[in-house]
Amino acid sequence: MENIILLSQNELAKITNHRSGEIKFGEKIVTIPKDADAIDFISSSEAQFVLLGIPEDIGVKANLGRVGAASAYESALKSIANIQHNKFCKGSNLIVLGKLDVSAQLEKAQSLDANNKEHRKELYELVEQLDVEVSHVIHQICNAGKIPIIIGGGHNNAYGNIKGLALAKGKPVNAINFDAHTDFRILEGRHSGNGFSYAFEDGFLKKYFVFGLHENFVSKSVFNTLKELTSRVKYVTYEEIDVKREKNFETELENSSNFIKNEPFGIELDLDAIPNIPSSAMTLSGFSVDRARQFVYYFGKQQNASYLHICEGAPELDTSNNNHLTGKLIASLVTDFMKAKVG
């Protein structure tokens, strides 16, 4: 894990707001000792979950989106550190590994213009580099018998998550994606809009379900592709559930679960599907925060749920005095998942 910047106990203590009579997550969270072998330590730890940050927005930039997703991990980590450690959820069940070192790629991406055709090719190549790093780390965490919780970063990292899990299991795996978009676009070069289509094409993704797709945001060509792959790729739209009221939220949770639950699967959640959450493709309409939390908890309870990925949140795009709230939301989703797996 040479490309991970480990979180130290001292750094964790600095962002934990200690208060008399309370025990915060940050006081109980497990960190990797400086001289320890990270994988050996993770394997022997009693903690069930490993938190990894991917502080990048290169895939978003390559997809012509608004950058800012690189800021989500640090914001979320501060909120996670200050959750109460109590009978409902215990900080000692979480190892915070740290963050992927993407500084070199970010520096190179900064000088590239996504509207320039040649520059976009370079951005695609940078995303491919991230794919290699992400899949390697997720593979190692899963091989150690732990459950990764990944905070992005762009949704391009779904590819590395799926590949890493598939390599650890030795077979293609499934995915459920709470998203306004399919991220199943054409194979034009890697970016945040085609992580699932590349994982499908490369044989790592077996079955894929998109939950809450926004009908206005999906091209005719993508819908045609989904129609051709209907035995392995399915979706339900947000409008079918909450606008037209043709379908029921709880029933669709069950239907989508039946489609993917019989194999190891990843839970993907794109924050741009939730109204008013600062993100690369922020929306005013969509499933509520409470629906998102229900979704994570419901799928977290499934035996084959193998990782949680929360992506596209961009606290730095929030110019209000409440730009800590995106991190607070991510923290709630993380603990919902932990409670589901433990309960």
N, C-alpha and C positions, 0 to 999 in steps of 0.2 A: 504493500500500500504506500509506495514511495511518493505518489502524487496526491496524498491527503495531507492537509494541514490539520493536525490533531488539535482538538480543544483541550486546553489544560485545566486542571482543577482551579488554578489561580484566576484564569480568565472567566471561568464559570462563576466563581465567587464574586467577581467584580460586577456582574450583571444581575446578581441575585439580591433582591431587596430584603434583607434580614429584618425580622420583626419579632419582638419578644412575645412568647406564647404561641408562635406559629412555626410550622415546618414547611418550607418551600421546596418545590421540586428540585431547585438548584442545589439544595443542601444534600439531596439524596441521589441525584443523577450520577451515573457511573461514567468516568472518563478513563481513557487509556493512559496508564503511567508512561512517563517519558522514555524509559529504557526498555519497556516491554515490547514483545512482538505482538502487533495489533491483532492478528488473526488468532494466535494462541490464546491471547487474553480474552477475546470475544468468545471463542469456543468454550473456554472453561468458566465463563461468567454465568451466574444464575439468571441474569437479566434476559428477557425474551426479545426485546426490540433494539434495533440499532438505527440511530438517526444520522442521516447524511445530508449535508447541504450542497447544492450545486448552484453557486452564485453567478449565473451567466444569463445573458440575453442575446447571444450570438445567433441562435436558431430563430429567434423572434425577428431580429434584424434581417436575416437572410430571407425571411418570409414577408418582408416589407411591413412589419408591425412596429408598434411603438416600443422602444426599449425601456427598461426599468425593472424587469423581473429579477435582475441580479441582486436587488436589494431585499428580497423577501426572506432569505434565510436568517440574516442577522436580526431582522425585526421579529421573526417568529421565535428565534432562540431566546431572546429577552423575555418574551411572553411565556414561553414554556418554563423557563427557569423560575418564574414567579407564580406558577400555579400552586395551589395548596396540595401538599403530600398528605393524603388521608385514606380512609377505608375504601373510597371509590376508585382511586387511581394512585399508584405509588411511583414516585420518581426513581426508586431503586430498581424498577423493572425496565429502565431505559438506559442504554449506553449511547452517549453522544460521541460519535466517532470524530466528527469535525466536518470540514468542507473540502471538496475537490479543488485542487490548485489549478485554476483556469486563468491565472494572471497573464500568462504569455499569449494565450488565445484572445483574451479580452483586449490586450494592448494592440494586437495586430488588427482586430476587428474594428477598433476605434477609428483607424485611418481609412477604412473601406466604405465606399458609398454603395448601398444596396441597389440603387437605381442604375448603377453602372454594370453592364453585363459581365465584364471580366472580373470586377470586384465581387459580384455575387458568386461567381465560381469559386473564388477564394474563400468566401464565407461558407459555402457548402463544404469545402475541404476542412475548414476549422470545425464545423459541426461533426464531420466524420471522425476527427480526432477525439472530440468529446464522446462520441459513441463508443469508441474503443475503451476509454477510461471508465466510463459509467458502467458498461457491461462487465468489465473486469472486477470492479469493486462489488457490484451487486452479486455477481457469481460467487465471490469469496464469502460475502455475508451469508448468503443462502446455504452455501456448502458448510458453513460453521453451525448450521441449524438455527439461525436467527431470522427474524422477520424485519426486513428493511423498511424504514419510513424515510421517504425521500422528499426534501423540500427544494423545488426548483426556483429559478430557472424556467426555461421555456419548455413547451410540451414536446420538443424534439427529443428530450431525454427519455420519453416513453420507449423509444427504440432500445436504448441501452438497458433499461429496466427489464424489458421483455426478453431480450437476448440473454442477459445475465441469469434470469430465472430459468429460462429454457436450458441453458448450458448446465446449470446446477441440477436440474431434474432429468437431463439427458433426453428430453423430448420437447416438442412444441407445446406451448402453454396458451391459456386464454386470457382475455382482458375485458373488463367492464369500464366504460369511460363516461363519466358525468361531464358533459361538454355541450356547448352550443354548436360546435363544429365536429366534423368527422375526423379531421387530421388524417384523411385517407386519400390525399391528393396524388397527382401524378408523380412518377419517379424522375423528377427533373434535376435532382441534386438535393442533398439533405437540408432540411429546415424544419421549423416547428409545425408545419402543416402536413407533413407526410411521414411522421414517425411510425404510425401503424401500418400504412401501406408498404413501407420498406420492410418492417418486421414480418409482415405477411408474405411478401415476395421472397424474402430470404429464408423462409421456412421456420421462423421462431414463433410466429403467432398462428394458432390453430383456429380458435373462434373468437370473435370480437363483437361486442354489443355497445352501441352508443346510446346513452340514456339522456333524453331531454334535448335532442337535436333541435336547433332552431331552423324552421323551414326556409326562412328568408336568406340564410347564410350558406346554403349548400348549392353548388352548381348542378345543372342538369347532367353534365357528364359524370359527376361523382355519384349522383343518384342512379344513373345507368349502370355504373360499375357495381354499386351495392346490389342492384337488382340481379345482376349476373352471378353474384357470390352469395345469394340469399341463404344457402345451406350453412355458410360459415360466418357471414357478417349480417347482423340484424340491428335494428334501431327502433326507438319510439321517439316521437317528437314532443317537444315541450307544449306545442300548440294542441296536440291531440289530448294531452292530459289537463292542462290548466286554462286553455283558451276555449277550444271547442267542447271540452268536457266529454269527449267520446270515449276516453279511457280513464282508468282509475290509478292513482299513484301507487297505492299499496299492491294492487294486482299486477302492475307492470314491474314492480320490484321483484315479485315472485316469478313472473314470466321470464325476465332477463336472467334471474338467478338460475332458473332451470336450464337455460341455454348454455351457461358457462361454468356452473359449479362443480361438474363432475371431474374436472381436471384442475391442476394448480392454476390460479389466476391472479392477476394484478388488479388492484383498484386504482384507477386514474381519476383525478378530479381537477378540472380546469376552472380556476376561479373566475374566468371571464364569462362563465355561465350564470353567475350570481349577480343580480342587479347592484350597481353602484360600488362594486369592489374595484379599486384601481388595478388595472391590468392592461395588457397590450391591446386587447379588443373589448374594452369596457362596454357593458350593456345596461340599459335602463329597465329591461324586461327579462324575466326568467324565473327559475325556481328560487325560492327564498333560502336564506341561510339555514333555517330550520329543516327544510327539505334536504339540503346538502348534508346536514349532520345526520339526519335519519338514514340517508343513502349510505354514508360511510359506516354507520353502526350496523345497519342491516347486512351489508356485504362483509363487514369485518367478522360477523358471527359465523359466517360460512367456514367450514373446516378447511377448505382448499384456498382460502384467501391468503396470499403469500407475500404481498407487499402493499404499501400505500404510497402513492405519489401525488403530492399537491403542487400544482404548478401555475405559472403565468401571473401570480400576484405581483404587484409592482407598487409597494408602499411609497417609493420616491415620486411617483406620479400624483400622489395625494398632497395637494398644496394646503390643506386645512390644518388645524391644530390637532387633528385626530388621526394623523398618519400612522399611529401605532396600532390602529384597530385591525388592519389587515393581518398583522402578526398575531394579534389576539384571536382572530378567527381561525387562523392556521393552527394555533395551539389547541383550540377547542376541537378541531377536526382530528388532530393527532391523538388527543386523550379519548375521544369517542371511539376511535379505532382500537386503542389499547384496552379500553373497558370491554369492547365487544369480544376481543380475542381472549381475554382473561376470564370474563364472566361465564 
